[in-house]
Amino acid sequence: MAQSGKPITSPVPEAWYPTLAFSMLSIGLLFAAIVSISTKSITKQRLSTFFPHSSSTHNDCKCGGTFLLKSKA
């Protein structure tokens, strides 16, 4: 049969659980937002090196915007 073992104990008092949960959730969401913002900026920089004419404005482009878009005849 099953032997009764030692009960599991926590190093943190139970009264701290809501505060710790909120703190850890806040830190996790903040970290995720920072990583997401930096990833988007890095991705945008890398795409612009491969597709230099992919921006929506072609005012400074000498090709008339025909690199990725069909030309307007």
PDB file of N, CA, C, O and CB in Angstrom:
ATOM      1  N   MET A   1       0.829  -1.172   0.000  1.00  0.00           N
ATOM      2  CA  MET A   1       0.000   0.000   0.000  1.00  0.00           C
ATOM      3  C   MET A   1       0.875   1.238   0.000  1.00  0.00           C
ATOM      4  O   MET A   1       2.092   1.168   0.174  1.00  0.00           O
ATOM      5  CB  MET A   1      -0.944  -0.003   1.196  1.00  0.00           C
ATOM      6  N   ALA A   2       0.226   2.364  -0.199  1.00  0.00           N
ATOM      7  CA  ALA A   2       0.956   3.635  -0.272  1.00  0.00           C
ATOM      8  C   ALA A   2       1.366   4.098   1.108  1.00  0.00           C
ATOM      9  O   ALA A   2       0.586   4.051   2.060  1.00  0.00           O
ATOM     10  CB  ALA A   2       0.107   4.710  -0.953  1.00  0.00           C
ATOM     11  N   GLN A   3       2.576   4.536   1.194  1.00  0.00           N
ATOM     12  CA  GLN A   3       3.066   5.050   2.466  1.00  0.00           C
ATOM     13  C   GLN A   3       2.802   6.553   2.521  1.00  0.00           C
ATOM     14  O   GLN A   3       2.928   7.253   1.516  1.00  0.00           O
ATOM     15  CB  GLN A   3       4.584   4.740   2.649  1.00  0.00           C
ATOM     16  N   SER A   4       2.446   7.025   3.677  1.00  0.00           N
ATOM     17  CA  SER A   4       2.246   8.467   3.799  1.00  0.00           C
ATOM     18  C   SER A   4       3.617   9.118   3.929  1.00  0.00           C
ATOM     19  O   SER A   4       4.409   8.761   4.801  1.00  0.00           O
ATOM     20  CB  SER A   4       1.328   8.821   5.024  1.00  0.00           C
ATOM     21  N   GLY A   5       3.884  10.088   3.039  1.00  0.00           N
ATOM     22  CA  GLY A   5       5.188  10.743   3.028  1.00  0.00           C
ATOM     23  C   GLY A   5       5.130  12.110   3.667  1.00  0.00           C
ATOM     24  O   GLY A   5       4.115  12.528   4.224  1.00  0.00           O
ATOM     25  N   LYS A   6       6.215  12.763   3.572  1.00  0.00           N
ATOM     26  CA  LYS A   6       6.331  14.099   4.121  1.00  0.00           C
ATOM     27  C   LYS A   6       5.559  15.070   3.226  1.00  0.00           C
ATOM     28  O   LYS A   6       5.702  14.996   2.006  1.00  0.00           O
ATOM     29  CB  LYS A   6       7.821  14.519   4.251  1.00  0.00           C
ATOM     30  N   PRO A   7       4.754  15.970   3.776  1.00  0.00           N
ATOM     31  CA  PRO A   7       4.002  16.906   2.942  1.00  0.00           C
ATOM     32  C   PRO A   7       4.943  17.899   2.227  1.00  0.00           C
ATOM     33  O   PRO A   7       6.003  18.267   2.733  1.00  0.00           O
ATOM     34  CB  PRO A   7       2.974  17.670   3.803  1.00  0.00           C
ATOM     35  N   ILE A   8       4.513  18.300   1.064  1.00  0.00           N
ATOM     36  CA  ILE A   8       5.304  19.254   0.285  1.00  0.00           C
ATOM     37  C   ILE A   8       5.153  20.638   0.912  1.00  0.00           C
ATOM     38  O   ILE A   8       4.047  21.087   1.211  1.00  0.00           O
ATOM     39  CB  ILE A   8       4.857  19.268  -1.218  1.00  0.00           C
ATOM     40  N   THR A   9       6.281  21.293   1.101  1.00  0.00           N
ATOM     41  CA  THR A   9       6.251  22.636   1.681  1.00  0.00           C
ATOM     42  C   THR A   9       6.815  23.641   0.689  1.00  0.00           C
ATOM     43  O   THR A   9       7.562  23.276  -0.219  1.00  0.00           O
ATOM     44  CB  THR A   9       7.044  22.682   3.005  1.00  0.00           C
ATOM     45  N   SER A  10       6.463  24.879   0.863  1.00  0.00           N
ATOM     46  CA  SER A  10       6.924  25.949  -0.020  1.00  0.00           C
ATOM     47  C   SER A  10       7.883  26.867   0.739  1.00  0.00           C
ATOM     48  O   SER A  10       7.690  27.119   1.928  1.00  0.00           O
ATOM     49  CB  SER A  10       5.721  26.757  -0.579  1.00  0.00           C
ATOM     50  N   PRO A  11       8.910  27.365   0.060  1.00  0.00           N
ATOM     51  CA  PRO A  11       9.818  28.300   0.721  1.00  0.00           C
ATOM     52  C   PRO A  11       9.206  29.694   0.876  1.00  0.00           C
ATOM     53  O   PRO A  11       9.776  30.559   1.540  1.00  0.00           O
ATOM     54  CB  PRO A  11      11.117  28.395  -0.060  1.00  0.00           C
ATOM     55  N   VAL A  12       8.046  29.900   0.261  1.00  0.00           N
ATOM     56  CA  VAL A  12       7.380  31.206   0.279  1.00  0.00           C
ATOM     57  C   VAL A  12       6.067  31.077   1.047  1.00  0.00           C
ATOM     58  O   VAL A  12       5.328  30.115   0.839  1.00  0.00           O
ATOM     59  CB  VAL A  12       7.126  31.732  -1.173  1.00  0.00           C
ATOM     60  N   PRO A  13       5.769  32.017   1.919  1.00  0.00           N
ATOM     61  CA  PRO A  13       4.477  31.966   2.613  1.00  0.00           C
ATOM     62  C   PRO A  13       3.302  32.078   1.638  1.00  0.00           C
ATOM     63  O   PRO A  13       3.392  32.765   0.620  1.00  0.00           O
ATOM     64  CB  PRO A  13       4.395  33.086   3.652  1.00  0.00           C
ATOM     65  N   GLU A  14       2.219  31.409   1.953  1.00  0.00           N
ATOM     66  CA  GLU A  14       1.055  31.402   1.067  1.00  0.00           C
ATOM     67  C   GLU A  14       0.476  32.799   0.864  1.00  0.00           C
ATOM     68  O   GLU A  14      -0.142  33.052  -0.170  1.00  0.00           O
ATOM     69  CB  GLU A  14      -0.015  30.481   1.624  1.00  0.00           C
ATOM     70  N   ALA A  15       0.652  33.696   1.800  1.00  0.00           N
ATOM     71  CA  ALA A  15       0.124  35.053   1.672  1.00  0.00           C
ATOM     72  C   ALA A  15       0.819  35.828   0.547  1.00  0.00           C
ATOM     73  O   ALA A  15       0.267  36.805   0.039  1.00  0.00           O
ATOM     74  CB  ALA A  15       0.280  35.802   2.995  1.00  0.00           C
ATOM     75  N   TRP A  16       2.021  35.401   0.157  1.00  0.00           N
ATOM     76  CA  TRP A  16       2.764  36.100  -0.896  1.00  0.00           C
ATOM     77  C   TRP A  16       2.358  35.640  -2.296  1.00  0.00           C
ATOM     78  O   TRP A  16       2.726  36.302  -3.266  1.00  0.00           O
ATOM     79  CB  TRP A  16       4.258  35.889  -0.704  1.00  0.00           C
ATOM     80  N   TYR A  17       1.629  34.556  -2.447  1.00  0.00           N
ATOM     81  CA  TYR A  17       1.322  33.987  -3.755  1.00  0.00           C
ATOM     82  C   TYR A  17       0.697  34.986  -4.732  1.00  0.00           C
ATOM     83  O   TYR A  17       1.179  35.085  -5.861  1.00  0.00           O
ATOM     84  CB  TYR A  17       0.400  32.823  -3.583  1.00  0.00           C
ATOM     85  N   PRO A  18      -0.351  35.731  -4.359  1.00  0.00           N
ATOM     86  CA  PRO A  18      -0.932  36.670  -5.326  1.00  0.00           C
ATOM     87  C   PRO A  18       0.058  37.746  -5.781  1.00  0.00           C
ATOM     88  O   PRO A  18       0.102  38.093  -6.961  1.00  0.00           O
ATOM     89  CB  PRO A  18      -2.154  37.332  -4.724  1.00  0.00           C
ATOM     90  N   THR A  19       0.850  38.272  -4.841  1.00  0.00           N
ATOM     91  CA  THR A  19       1.827  39.302  -5.189  1.00  0.00           C
ATOM     92  C   THR A  19       2.901  38.743  -6.100  1.00  0.00           C
ATOM     93  O   THR A  19       3.277  39.385  -7.082  1.00  0.00           O
ATOM     94  CB  THR A  19       2.461  39.887  -3.930  1.00  0.00           C
ATOM     95  N   LEU A  20       3.394  37.572  -5.793  1.00  0.00           N
ATOM     96  CA  LEU A  20       4.421  36.958  -6.635  1.00  0.00           C
ATOM     97  C   LEU A  20       3.883  36.617  -8.018  1.00  0.00           C
ATOM     98  O   LEU A  20       4.574  36.807  -9.019  1.00  0.00           O
ATOM     99  CB  LEU A  20       4.966  35.701  -5.969  1.00  0.00           C
ATOM    100  N   ALA A  21       2.657  36.117  -8.079  1.00  0.00           N
ATOM    101  CA  ALA A  21       2.063  35.789  -9.376  1.00  0.00           C
ATOM    102  C   ALA A  21       1.929  37.036 -10.241  1.00  0.00           C
ATOM    103  O   ALA A  21       2.268  37.008 -11.424  1.00  0.00           O
ATOM    104  CB  ALA A  21       0.688  35.126  -9.188  1.00  0.00           C
ATOM    105  N   PHE A  22       1.443  38.120  -9.668  1.00  0.00           N
ATOM    106  CA  PHE A  22       1.303  39.374 -10.405  1.00  0.00           C
ATOM    107  C   PHE A  22       2.663  39.898 -10.852  1.00  0.00           C
ATOM    108  O   PHE A  22       2.806  40.347 -11.990  1.00  0.00           O
ATOM    109  CB  PHE A  22       0.591  40.424  -9.544  1.00  0.00           C
ATOM    110  N   SER A  23       3.655  39.848  -9.979  1.00  0.00           N
ATOM    111  CA  SER A  23       4.992  40.339 -10.309  1.00  0.00           C
ATOM    112  C   SER A  23       5.615  39.526 -11.437  1.00  0.00           C
ATOM    113  O   SER A  23       6.159  40.092 -12.385  1.00  0.00           O
ATOM    114  CB  SER A  23       5.894  40.298  -9.075  1.00  0.00           C
ATOM    115  N   MET A  24       5.539  38.218 -11.339  1.00  0.00           N
ATOM    116  CA  MET A  24       6.144  37.369 -12.369  1.00  0.00           C
ATOM    117  C   MET A  24       5.425  37.530 -13.701  1.00  0.00           C
ATOM    118  O   MET A  24       6.069  37.534 -14.749  1.00  0.00           O
ATOM    119  CB  MET A  24       6.122  35.899 -11.935  1.00  0.00           C
ATOM    120  N   LEU A  25       4.106  37.663 -13.679  1.00  0.00           N
ATOM    121  CA  LEU A  25       3.350  37.874 -14.902  1.00  0.00           C
ATOM    122  C   LEU A  25       3.711  39.209 -15.549  1.00  0.00           C
ATOM    123  O   LEU A  25       3.875  39.289 -16.766  1.00  0.00           O
ATOM    124  CB  LEU A  25       1.855  37.815 -14.615  1.00  0.00           C
ATOM    125  N   SER A  26       3.834  40.251 -14.737  1.00  0.00           N
ATOM    126  CA  SER A  26       4.197  41.576 -15.253  1.00  0.00           C
ATOM    127  C   SER A  26       5.582  41.568 -15.882  1.00  0.00           C
ATOM    128  O   SER A  26       5.777  42.110 -16.970  1.00  0.00           O
ATOM    129  CB  SER A  26       4.144  42.615 -14.135  1.00  0.00           C
ATOM    130  N   ILE A  27       6.532  40.961 -15.207  1.00  0.00           N
ATOM    131  CA  ILE A  27       7.899  40.884 -15.748  1.00  0.00           C
ATOM    132  C   ILE A  27       7.913  40.078 -17.045  1.00  0.00           C
ATOM    133  O   ILE A  27       8.590  40.460 -18.000  1.00  0.00           O
ATOM    134  CB  ILE A  27       8.863  40.249 -14.712  1.00  0.00           C
ATOM    135  N   GLY A  28       7.188  38.985 -17.090  1.00  0.00           N
ATOM    136  CA  GLY A  28       7.128  38.164 -18.301  1.00  0.00           C
ATOM    137  C   GLY A  28       6.519  38.902 -19.477  1.00  0.00           C
ATOM    138  O   GLY A  28       7.032  38.819 -20.592  1.00  0.00           O
ATOM    139  N   LEU A  29       5.433  39.624 -19.244  1.00  0.00           N
ATOM    140  CA  LEU A  29       4.798  40.380 -20.326  1.00  0.00           C
ATOM    141  C   LEU A  29       5.691  41.518 -20.810  1.00  0.00           C
ATOM    142  O   LEU A  29       5.763  41.783 -22.010  1.00  0.00           O
ATOM    143  CB  LEU A  29       3.451  40.936 -19.866  1.00  0.00           C
ATOM    144  N   LEU A  30       6.364  42.185 -19.893  1.00  0.00           N
ATOM    145  CA  LEU A  30       7.284  43.258 -20.260  1.00  0.00           C
ATOM    146  C   LEU A  30       8.439  42.707 -21.089  1.00  0.00           C
ATOM    147  O   LEU A  30       8.816  43.301 -22.099  1.00  0.00           O
ATOM    148  CB  LEU A  30       7.818  43.969 -19.003  1.00  0.00           C
ATOM    149  N   PHE A  31       8.994  41.594 -20.675  1.00  0.00           N
ATOM    150  CA  PHE A  31      10.082  40.960 -21.419  1.00  0.00           C
ATOM    151  C   PHE A  31       9.619  40.555 -22.816  1.00  0.00           C
ATOM    152  O   PHE A  31      10.338  40.769 -23.792  1.00  0.00           O
ATOM    153  CB  PHE A  31      10.611  39.732 -20.658  1.00  0.00           C
ATOM    154  N   ALA A  32       8.433  39.975 -22.919  1.00  0.00           N
ATOM    155  CA  ALA A  32       7.896  39.562 -24.218  1.00  0.00           C
ATOM    156  C   ALA A  32       7.690  40.766 -25.133  1.00  0.00           C
ATOM    157  O   ALA A  32       7.956  40.682 -26.332  1.00  0.00           O
ATOM    158  CB  ALA A  32       6.572  38.807 -24.036  1.00  0.00           C
ATOM    159  N   ALA A  33       7.219  41.881 -24.581  1.00  0.00           N
ATOM    160  CA  ALA A  33       7.018  43.086 -25.391  1.00  0.00           C
ATOM    161  C   ALA A  33       8.344  43.633 -25.891  1.00  0.00           C
ATOM    162  O   ALA A  33       8.446  44.039 -27.049  1.00  0.00           O
ATOM    163  CB  ALA A  33       6.279  44.161 -24.586  1.00  0.00           C
ATOM    164  N   ILE A  34       9.357  43.650 -25.042  1.00  0.00           N
ATOM    165  CA  ILE A  34      10.669  44.161 -25.449  1.00  0.00           C
ATOM    166  C   ILE A  34      11.271  43.280 -26.539  1.00  0.00           C
ATOM    167  O   ILE A  34      11.815  43.792 -27.517  1.00  0.00           O
ATOM    168  CB  ILE A  34      11.623  44.238 -24.239  1.00  0.00           C
ATOM    169  N   VAL A  35      11.179  41.974 -26.382  1.00  0.00           N
ATOM    170  CA  VAL A  35      11.717  41.055 -27.387  1.00  0.00           C
ATOM    171  C   VAL A  35      10.963  41.213 -28.699  1.00  0.00           C
ATOM    172  O   VAL A  35      11.573  41.201 -29.769  1.00  0.00           O
ATOM    173  CB  VAL A  35      11.635  39.594 -26.893  1.00  0.00           C
ATOM    174  N   SER A  36       9.652  41.360 -28.630  1.00  0.00           N
ATOM    175  CA  SER A  36       8.847  41.519 -29.836  1.00  0.00           C
ATOM    176  C   SER A  36       9.202  42.798 -30.586  1.00  0.00           C
ATOM    177  O   SER A  36       9.318  42.785 -31.811  1.00  0.00           O
ATOM    178  CB  SER A  36       7.367  41.520 -29.484  1.00  0.00           C
ATOM    179  N   ILE A  37       9.374  43.891 -29.867  1.00  0.00           N
ATOM    180  CA  ILE A  37       9.724  45.161 -30.504  1.00  0.00           C
ATOM    181  C   ILE A  37      11.101  45.070 -31.145  1.00  0.00           C
ATOM    182  O   ILE A  37      11.281  45.518 -32.277  1.00  0.00           O
ATOM    183  CB  ILE A  37       9.687  46.312 -29.481  1.00  0.00           C
ATOM    184  N   SER A  38      12.091  44.491 -30.435  1.00  0.00           N
ATOM    185  CA  SER A  38      13.423  44.407 -31.021  1.00  0.00           C
ATOM    186  C   SER A  38      13.456  43.449 -32.199  1.00  0.00           C
ATOM    187  O   SER A  38      14.186  43.692 -33.159  1.00  0.00           O
ATOM    188  CB  SER A  38      14.432  43.974 -29.976  1.00  0.00           C
ATOM    189  N   THR A  39      12.694  42.376 -32.156  1.00  0.00           N
ATOM    190  CA  THR A  39      12.663  41.443 -33.271  1.00  0.00           C
ATOM    191  C   THR A  39      12.068  42.103 -34.509  1.00  0.00           C
ATOM    192  O   THR A  39      12.574  41.907 -35.614  1.00  0.00           O
ATOM    193  CB  THR A  39      11.864  40.191 -32.900  1.00  0.00           C
ATOM    194  N   LYS A  40      11.000  42.882 -34.340  1.00  0.00           N
ATOM    195  CA  LYS A  40      10.398  43.563 -35.480  1.00  0.00           C
ATOM    196  C   LYS A  40      11.372  44.546 -36.102  1.00  0.00           C
ATOM    197  O   LYS A  40      11.464  44.636 -37.326  1.00  0.00           O
ATOM    198  CB  LYS A  40       9.122  44.283 -35.061  1.00  0.00           C
ATOM    199  N   SER A  41      12.100  45.284 -35.275  1.00  0.00           N
ATOM    200  CA  SER A  41      13.035  46.266 -35.800  1.00  0.00           C
ATOM    201  C   SER A  41      14.195  45.582 -36.514  1.00  0.00           C
ATOM    202  O   SER A  41      14.640  46.062 -37.557  1.00  0.00           O
ATOM    203  CB  SER A  41      13.556  47.160 -34.676  1.00  0.00           C
ATOM    204  N   ILE A  42      14.696  44.466 -35.972  1.00  0.00           N
ATOM    205  CA  ILE A  42      15.786  43.738 -36.623  1.00  0.00           C
ATOM    206  C   ILE A  42      15.303  43.136 -37.928  1.00  0.00           C
ATOM    207  O   ILE A  42      16.015  43.183 -38.931  1.00  0.00           O
ATOM    208  CB  ILE A  42      16.342  42.637 -35.699  1.00  0.00           C
ATOM    209  N   THR A  43      14.104  42.571 -37.931  1.00  0.00           N
ATOM    210  CA  THR A  43      13.550  41.990 -39.144  1.00  0.00           C
ATOM    211  C   THR A  43      13.367  43.051 -40.213  1.00  0.00           C
ATOM    212  O   THR A  43      13.675  42.813 -41.381  1.00  0.00           O
ATOM    213  CB  THR A  43      12.223  41.301 -38.851  1.00  0.00           C
ATOM    214  N   LYS A  44      12.870  44.216 -39.830  1.00  0.00           N
ATOM    215  CA  LYS A  44      12.669  45.303 -40.780  1.00  0.00           C
ATOM    216  C   LYS A  44      14.001  45.734 -41.381  1.00  0.00           C
ATOM    217  O   LYS A  44      14.081  45.993 -42.582  1.00  0.00           O
ATOM    218  CB  LYS A  44      11.976  46.496 -40.100  1.00  0.00           C
ATOM    219  N   GLN A  45      15.049  45.815 -40.560  1.00  0.00           N
ATOM    220  CA  GLN A  45      16.365  46.205 -41.066  1.00  0.00           C
ATOM    221  C   GLN A  45      16.901  45.163 -42.035  1.00  0.00           C
ATOM    222  O   GLN A  45      17.453  45.512 -43.078  1.00  0.00           O
ATOM    223  CB  GLN A  45      17.351  46.405 -39.907  1.00  0.00           C
ATOM    224  N   ARG A  46      16.745  43.901 -41.706  1.00  0.00           N
ATOM    225  CA  ARG A  46      17.264  42.852 -42.588  1.00  0.00           C
ATOM    226  C   ARG A  46      16.489  42.794 -43.891  1.00  0.00           C
ATOM    227  O   ARG A  46      17.084  42.584 -44.948  1.00  0.00           O
ATOM    228  CB  ARG A  46      17.213  41.496 -41.893  1.00  0.00           C
ATOM    229  N   LEU A  47      15.182  42.972 -43.842  1.00  0.00           N
ATOM    230  CA  LEU A  47      14.399  42.972 -45.075  1.00  0.00           C
ATOM    231  C   LEU A  47      14.768  44.147 -45.961  1.00  0.00           C
ATOM    232  O   LEU A  47      14.787  44.020 -47.186  1.00  0.00           O
ATOM    233  CB  LEU A  47      12.909  43.005 -44.760  1.00  0.00           C
ATOM    234  N   SER A  48      15.061  45.292 -45.355  1.00  0.00           N
ATOM    235  CA  SER A  48      15.402  46.459 -46.158  1.00  0.00           C
ATOM    236  C   SER A  48      16.739  46.286 -46.857  1.00  0.00           C
ATOM    237  O   SER A  48      16.982  46.939 -47.872  1.00  0.00           O
ATOM    238  CB  SER A  48      15.429  47.704 -45.292  1.00  0.00           C
ATOM    239  N   THR A  49      17.621  45.422 -46.345  1.00  0.00           N
ATOM    240  CA  THR A  49      18.881  45.182 -47.045  1.00  0.00           C
ATOM    241  C   THR A  49      18.665  44.279 -48.256  1.00  0.00           C
ATOM    242  O   THR A  49      19.369  44.413 -49.257  1.00  0.00           O
ATOM    243  CB  THR A  49      19.913  44.556 -46.094  1.00  0.00           C
ATOM    244  N   PHE A  50      17.706  43.366 -48.179  1.00  0.00           N
ATOM    245  CA  PHE A  50      17.441  42.477 -49.306  1.00  0.00           C
ATOM    246  C   PHE A  50      16.489  43.101 -50.324  1.00  0.00           C
ATOM    247  O   PHE A  50      16.618  42.860 -51.524  1.00  0.00           O
ATOM    248  CB  PHE A  50      16.868  41.167 -48.807  1.00  0.00           C
ATOM    249  N   PHE A  51      15.537  43.900 -49.852  1.00  0.00           N
ATOM    250  CA  PHE A  51      14.554  44.531 -50.718  1.00  0.00           C
ATOM    251  C   PHE A  51      14.585  46.038 -50.492  1.00  0.00           C
ATOM    252  O   PHE A  51      13.724  46.571 -49.791  1.00  0.00           O
ATOM    253  CB  PHE A  51      13.135  43.962 -50.457  1.00  0.00           C
ATOM    254  N   PRO A  52      15.558  46.732 -51.070  1.00  0.00           N
ATOM    255  CA  PRO A  52      15.690  48.160 -50.771  1.00  0.00           C
ATOM    256  C   PRO A  52      14.526  49.005 -51.288  1.00  0.00           C
ATOM    257  O   PRO A  52      14.321  50.115 -50.797  1.00  0.00           O
ATOM    258  CB  PRO A  52      16.972  48.677 -51.353  1.00  0.00           C
ATOM    259  N   HIS A  53      13.765  48.520 -52.255  1.00  0.00           N
ATOM    260  CA  HIS A  53      12.669  49.297 -52.828  1.00  0.00           C
ATOM    261  C   HIS A  53      11.310  48.843 -52.322  1.00  0.00           C
ATOM    262  O   HIS A  53      10.294  49.138 -52.951  1.00  0.00           O
ATOM    263  CB  HIS A  53      12.703  49.207 -54.333  1.00  0.00           C
ATOM    264  N   SER A  54      11.266  48.139 -51.209  1.00  0.00           N
ATOM    265  CA  SER A  54      10.000  47.594 -50.732  1.00  0.00           C
ATOM    266  C   SER A  54       9.198  48.584 -49.898  1.00  0.00           C
ATOM    267  O   SER A  54       8.106  48.250 -49.436  1.00  0.00           O
ATOM    268  CB  SER A  54      10.254  46.357 -49.928  1.00  0.00           C
ATOM    269  N   SER A  55       9.711  49.786 -49.696  1.00  0.00           N
ATOM    270  CA  SER A  55       8.942  50.761 -48.926  1.00  0.00           C
ATOM    271  C   SER A  55       7.766  51.256 -49.746  1.00  0.00           C
ATOM    272  O   SER A  55       7.743  51.106 -50.968  1.00  0.00           O
ATOM    273  CB  SER A  55       9.829  51.943 -48.491  1.00  0.00           C
ATOM    274  N   SER A  56       6.797  51.844 -49.077  1.00  0.00           N
ATOM    275  CA  SER A  56       5.589  52.268 -49.782  1.00  0.00           C
ATOM    276  C   SER A  56       5.796  53.557 -50.558  1.00  0.00           C
ATOM    277  O   SER A  56       5.010  53.860 -51.456  1.00  0.00           O
ATOM    278  CB  SER A  56       4.454  52.444 -48.804  1.00  0.00           C
ATOM    279  N   THR A  57       6.826  54.321 -50.241  1.00  0.00           N
ATOM    280  CA  THR A  57       7.095  55.546 -50.992  1.00  0.00           C
ATOM    281  C   THR A  57       8.347  55.369 -51.817  1.00  0.00           C
ATOM    282  O   THR A  57       9.352  54.847 -51.334  1.00  0.00           O
ATOM    283  CB  THR A  57       7.237  56.756 -50.051  1.00  0.00           C
ATOM    284  N   HIS A  58       8.288  55.800 -53.051  1.00  0.00           N
ATOM    285  CA  HIS A  58       9.418  55.668 -53.960  1.00  0.00           C
ATOM    286  C   HIS A  58       9.854  57.041 -54.460  1.00  0.00           C
ATOM    287  O   HIS A  58      10.291  57.171 -55.603  1.00  0.00           O
ATOM    288  CB  HIS A  58       9.058  54.752 -55.143  1.00  0.00           C
ATOM    289  N   ASN A  59       9.742  58.052 -53.631  1.00  0.00           N
ATOM    290  CA  ASN A  59      10.088  59.398 -54.050  1.00  0.00           C
ATOM    291  C   ASN A  59      11.570  59.539 -54.364  1.00  0.00           C
ATOM    292  O   ASN A  59      11.945  60.244 -55.301  1.00  0.00           O
ATOM    293  CB  ASN A  59       9.694  60.385 -52.983  1.00  0.00           C
ATOM    294  N   ASP A  60      12.416  58.868 -53.583  1.00  0.00           N
ATOM    295  CA  ASP A  60      13.849  58.991 -53.805  1.00  0.00           C
ATOM    296  C   ASP A  60      14.394  57.894 -54.716  1.00  0.00           C
ATOM    297  O   ASP A  60      15.605  57.807 -54.917  1.00  0.00           O
ATOM    298  CB  ASP A  60      14.575  58.963 -52.484  1.00  0.00           C
ATOM    299  N   CYS A  61      13.538  57.076 -55.255  1.00  0.00           N
ATOM    300  CA  CYS A  61      13.942  55.966 -56.101  1.00  0.00           C
ATOM    301  C   CYS A  61      14.012  56.414 -57.558  1.00  0.00           C
ATOM    302  O   CYS A  61      13.088  57.051 -58.064  1.00  0.00           O
ATOM    303  CB  CYS A  61      12.970  54.784 -55.945  1.00  0.00           C
ATOM    304  N   LYS A  62      15.115  56.077 -58.228  1.00  0.00           N
ATOM    305  CA  LYS A  62      15.284  56.474 -59.634  1.00  0.00           C
ATOM    306  C   LYS A  62      14.671  55.464 -60.597  1.00  0.00           C
ATOM    307  O   LYS A  62      14.640  55.707 -61.803  1.00  0.00           O
ATOM    308  CB  LYS A  62      16.761  56.649 -59.954  1.00  0.00           C
ATOM    309  N   CYS A  63      14.185  54.336 -60.085  1.00  0.00           N
ATOM    310  CA  CYS A  63      13.616  53.317 -60.963  1.00  0.00           C
ATOM    311  C   CYS A  63      12.126  53.522 -61.173  1.00  0.00           C
ATOM    312  O   CYS A  63      11.501  52.753 -61.903  1.00  0.00           O
ATOM    313  CB  CYS A  63      13.868  51.934 -60.395  1.00  0.00           C
ATOM    314  N   GLY A  64      11.545  54.534 -60.557  1.00  0.00           N
ATOM    315  CA  GLY A  64      10.127  54.792 -60.745  1.00  0.00           C
ATOM    316  C   GLY A  64       9.238  53.852 -59.958  1.00  0.00           C
ATOM    317  O   GLY A  64       8.034  53.800 -60.208  1.00  0.00           O
ATOM    318  N   GLY A  65       9.788  53.116 -59.027  1.00  0.00           N
ATOM    319  CA  GLY A  65       8.984  52.218 -58.209  1.00  0.00           C
ATOM    320  C   GLY A  65       8.633  50.929 -58.918  1.00  0.00           C
ATOM    321  O   GLY A  65       7.676  50.258 -58.531  1.00  0.00           O
ATOM    322  N   THR A  66       9.382  50.564 -59.948  1.00  0.00           N
ATOM    323  CA  THR A  66       9.047  49.356 -60.718  1.00  0.00           C
ATOM    324  C   THR A  66       9.805  48.131 -60.244  1.00  0.00           C
ATOM    325  O   THR A  66       9.682  47.061 -60.841  1.00  0.00           O
ATOM    326  CB  THR A  66       9.332  49.579 -62.185  1.00  0.00           C
ATOM    327  N   PHE A  67      10.583  48.264 -59.187  1.00  0.00           N
ATOM    328  CA  PHE A  67      11.381  47.122 -58.728  1.00  0.00           C
ATOM    329  C   PHE A  67      10.483  45.998 -58.229  1.00  0.00           C
ATOM    330  O   PHE A  67      10.642  44.854 -58.654  1.00  0.00           O
ATOM    331  CB  PHE A  67      12.352  47.553 -57.617  1.00  0.00           C
ATOM    332  N   LEU A  68       9.553  46.295 -57.346  1.00  0.00           N
ATOM    333  CA  LEU A  68       8.650  45.272 -56.830  1.00  0.00           C
ATOM    334  C   LEU A  68       7.207  45.475 -57.283  1.00  0.00           C
ATOM    335  O   LEU A  68       6.399  44.547 -57.233  1.00  0.00           O
ATOM    336  CB  LEU A  68       8.709  45.254 -55.324  1.00  0.00           C
ATOM    337  N   LEU A  69       6.888  46.683 -57.722  1.00  0.00           N
ATOM    338  CA  LEU A  69       5.528  47.000 -58.144  1.00  0.00           C
ATOM    339  C   LEU A  69       5.483  47.127 -59.657  1.00  0.00           C
ATOM    340  O   LEU A  69       6.462  47.536 -60.281  1.00  0.00           O
ATOM    341  CB  LEU A  69       5.028  48.299 -57.472  1.00  0.00           C
ATOM    342  N   LYS A  70       4.358  46.780 -60.240  1.00  0.00           N
ATOM    343  CA  LYS A  70       4.204  46.948 -61.686  1.00  0.00           C
ATOM    344  C   LYS A  70       4.134  48.442 -61.994  1.00  0.00           C
ATOM    345  O   LYS A  70       3.556  49.222 -61.237  1.00  0.00           O
ATOM    346  CB  LYS A  70       2.926  46.203 -62.214  1.00  0.00           C
ATOM    347  N   SER A  71       4.707  48.805 -63.073  1.00  0.00           N
ATOM    348  CA  SER A  71       4.717  50.223 -63.424  1.00  0.00           C
ATOM    349  C   SER A  71       3.331  50.664 -63.882  1.00  0.00           C
ATOM    350  O   SER A  71       2.562  49.888 -64.450  1.00  0.00           O
ATOM    351  CB  SER A  71       5.760  50.504 -64.523  1.00  0.00           C
ATOM    352  N   LYS A  72       3.044  51.911 -63.622  1.00  0.00           N
ATOM    353  CA  LYS A  72       1.764  52.476 -64.056  1.00  0.00           C
ATOM    354  C   LYS A  72       1.962  53.031 -65.465  1.00  0.00           C
ATOM    355  O   LYS A  72       2.660  54.027 -65.656  1.00  0.00           O
ATOM    356  CB  LYS A  72       1.255  53.597 -63.061  1.00  0.00           C
ATOM    357  N   ALA A  73       1.358  52.400 -66.420  1.00  0.00           N
ATOM    358  CA  ALA A  73       1.567  52.791 -67.819  1.00  0.00           C
ATOM    359  C   ALA A  73       0.786  53.970 -68.224  1.00  0.00           C
ATOM    360  O   ALA A  73       0.871  54.402 -69.374  1.00  0.00           O
ATOM    361  CB  ALA A  73       1.238  51.690 -68.715  1.00  0.00           C
TER     362      ALA A  73
END
